[in-house]
């Protein structure tokens, strides 16, 4: 009977995907970022254009990415000075800007944003870990008693 329970338990663990084994994610809303909006002279947005941000007195790009469908790109400068922003659409259009940053923005007071599912998975994972520790200690005690009984 005990072997059937063990086999069923192992099959359930093997078949059921354990999302609780993965780490959770969360996001944070912050203020103080710089938003760049790139558009053509006609007013049309430079959608999905390549963006390269370079920090003051640096040669390696600080950040590389693409604009969204509305031609916007946001970055969070970490040092004051003139930041270089280059936006290219791949069809020969290039926008180059120097953005002066006097004070580095501060993170807003808003908290982390996490999905309710991630919060529950964390609770369940802690519960499962606690139960596993209890069973592990109990197994060690029973195993030690059995070992001493065989030895005696």
LOMIVEX-613679 format. One record per residue (C-alpha): residue in three letters; x, y negated, z negated; residue number from 0; chain. Coordinates in Angstrom, 3 decimals. Layout:
<rs>
R res       xx       yy       zz   n chain
R ala        X        Y        Z NUM     A
...
</rs>
This chain:
<rs>
R res       xx       yy       zz   n chain
R unk    0.000    0.000    0.000   0     A
R unk    2.785   -2.427   -0.897   1     A
R unk    4.561   -1.822    2.408   2     A
R unk    1.381   -2.733    4.353   3     A
R unk    1.154   -6.073    2.544   4     A
R unk    4.800   -6.767    3.313   5     A
R unk    4.372   -5.848    7.000   6     A
R unk    1.248   -8.036    7.347   7     A
R unk    3.055  -10.920    5.637   8     A
R unk    6.064  -10.647    7.975   9     A
R unk    3.820  -10.424   11.074  10     A
R unk    1.855  -13.509    9.996  11     A
R unk    5.084  -15.450    9.451  12     A
R unk    6.465  -14.348   12.819  13     A
R unk    3.296  -15.161   14.784  14     A
R unk    2.202  -18.369   13.074  15     A
R unk    4.290  -21.388   14.094  16     A
R unk    5.771  -22.950   10.997  17     A
R unk    5.479  -26.676   11.471  18     A
R unk    6.295  -27.087    7.805  19     A
R unk    9.898  -26.116    8.556  20     A
R unk   10.417  -29.261   10.669  21     A
R unk   11.213  -32.610    9.097  22     A
R unk    8.618  -35.376    9.217  23     A
R unk    8.869  -38.731   10.931  24     A
R unk    7.718  -42.192    9.970  25     A
R unk    7.879  -45.679   11.386  26     A
R unk    8.291  -49.084    9.864  27     A
R unk    6.894  -52.383   11.071  28     A
R unk    9.472  -55.173   10.751  29     A
R unk    9.478  -58.863   11.547  30     A
R unk   12.413  -60.898   12.773  31     A
R unk   12.930  -59.207   16.112  32     A
R unk   13.422  -60.979   19.431  33     A
R unk   10.913  -60.335   22.196  34     A
R unk   12.037  -60.907   25.766  35     A
R unk    9.368  -61.201   28.477  36     A
R unk   10.637  -60.874   32.035  37     A
R unk    8.491  -61.913   34.981  38     A
R unk    8.827  -62.999   38.585  39     A
R unk    8.149  -66.584   39.669  40     A
R unk    4.710  -65.438   40.842  41     A
R unk    3.835  -64.580   37.231  42     A
R unk    3.926  -60.821   37.832  43     A
R unk    5.645  -58.864   35.058  44     A
R unk    8.954  -57.079   35.697  45     A
R unk    7.535  -53.710   34.661  46     A
R unk    9.943  -50.933   33.652  47     A
R unk   13.023  -52.996   34.569  48     A
R unk   16.425  -52.033   33.146  49     A
R unk   17.476  -54.157   30.148  50     A
R unk   20.959  -54.503   28.676  51     A
R unk   21.534  -56.439   25.442  52     A
R unk   25.058  -57.480   24.460  53     A
R unk   25.960  -58.871   21.030  54     A
R unk   28.061  -62.035   20.670  55     A
R unk   31.780  -61.504   21.402  56     A
R unk   31.252  -57.827   22.299  57     A
R unk   31.836  -55.965   25.553  58     A
R unk   29.955  -52.764   24.788  59     A
R unk   26.147  -53.103   25.081  60     A
R unk   24.252  -53.352   21.805  61     A
R unk   21.149  -51.799   23.328  62     A
R unk   20.064  -50.463   26.712  63     A
R unk   16.500  -49.724   27.707  64     A
R unk   13.577  -50.665   29.920  65     A
R unk   10.800  -53.203   29.690  66     A
R unk    7.264  -52.012   29.110  67     A
R unk    4.562  -52.316   31.758  68     A
R unk    4.007  -55.957   30.738  69     A
R unk    7.697  -56.831   31.202  70     A
R unk    8.429  -57.070   27.476  71     A
R unk   11.424  -55.783   25.561  72     A
R unk   12.126  -56.208   21.863  73     A
R unk   15.394  -55.959   19.951  74     A
R unk   16.507  -56.706   16.431  75     A
R unk   19.771  -58.697   16.314  76     A
R unk   22.114  -57.886   13.438  77     A
R unk   24.525  -60.838   13.740  78     A
R unk   24.055  -64.544   14.495  79     A
R unk   25.392  -66.030   17.733  80     A
R unk   24.548  -66.067   21.459  81     A
R unk   23.137  -62.753   22.592  82     A
R unk   23.307  -61.884   26.288  83     A
R unk   20.236  -60.304   27.845  84     A
R unk   20.297  -58.953   31.411  85     A
R unk   17.138  -57.623   33.078  86     A
R unk   17.354  -55.914   36.495  87     A
R unk   14.463  -54.379   38.413  88     A
R unk   16.572  -52.278   40.808  89     A
R unk   15.360  -54.207   43.871  90     A
R unk   17.875  -57.041   43.672  91     A
R unk   16.123  -59.237   41.111  92     A
R unk   18.229  -60.098   38.073  93     A
R unk   17.393  -62.198   35.027  94     A
R unk   20.274  -63.218   32.780  95     A
R unk   19.657  -65.087   29.533  96     A
R unk   21.698  -66.287   26.557  97     A
R unk   19.574  -66.184   23.422  98     A
R unk   20.871  -68.144   20.415  99     A
R unk   20.277  -66.394   17.093 100     A
R unk   20.909  -68.622   14.078 101     A
R unk   19.641  -66.438   11.274 102     A
R unk   19.304  -62.710   11.309 103     A
R unk   15.645  -61.844   10.712 104     A
R unk   14.508  -60.182    7.562 105     A
R unk   12.530  -56.993    7.405 106     A
R unk    8.884  -57.589    6.590 107     A
R unk    7.271  -56.352    3.418 108     A
R unk    5.068  -53.888    5.247 109     A
R unk    5.571  -50.266    4.313 110     A
R unk    6.218  -47.122    6.261 111     A
R unk    3.619  -45.773    8.624 112     A
R unk    3.267  -42.016    8.673 113     A
R unk    0.582  -39.754    9.992 114     A
R unk   -1.713  -38.067    7.444 115     A
R unk   -0.704  -34.662    8.849 116     A
R unk    2.967  -35.314    8.015 117     A
R unk    2.027  -36.292    4.467 118     A
R unk    0.062  -33.043    3.947 119     A
R unk    2.774  -30.909    5.519 120     A
R unk    5.255  -32.356    3.044 121     A
R unk    2.952  -31.509    0.127 122     A
R unk    2.441  -27.960    1.390 123     A
R unk    6.142  -27.520    2.038 124     A
R unk    6.943  -28.536   -1.548 125     A
R unk    4.302  -26.137   -2.858 126     A
R unk    5.597  -23.256   -0.745 127     A
R unk    9.175  -24.004   -1.801 128     A
R unk    8.183  -24.002   -5.487 129     A
R unk    6.316  -20.712   -5.182 130     A
R unk    9.259  -19.211   -3.276 131     A
R unk   11.650  -20.206   -6.062 132     A
R unk    9.381  -18.653   -8.682 133     A
R unk    9.120  -15.402   -6.694 134     A
R unk   12.882  -15.426   -6.119 135     A
R unk   13.625  -15.765   -9.842 136     A
R unk   11.049  -13.087  -10.646 137     A
R unk   12.608  -10.778   -8.015 138     A
R unk   16.076  -11.304   -9.477 139     A
R unk   14.828  -10.446  -12.992 140     A
R unk   12.997   -7.313  -11.817 141     A
R unk   15.988   -6.264   -9.717 142     A
R unk   18.373   -6.746  -12.649 143     A
R unk   16.113   -4.704  -14.951 144     A
R unk   15.938   -1.928  -12.349 145     A
R unk   19.690   -1.998  -11.890 146     A
R unk   20.249   -1.725  -15.674 147     A
R unk   17.741    1.140  -15.912 148     A
R unk   19.523    3.102  -13.159 149     A
R unk   22.916    2.415  -14.698 150     A
R unk   21.825    3.583  -18.165 151     A
</rs>
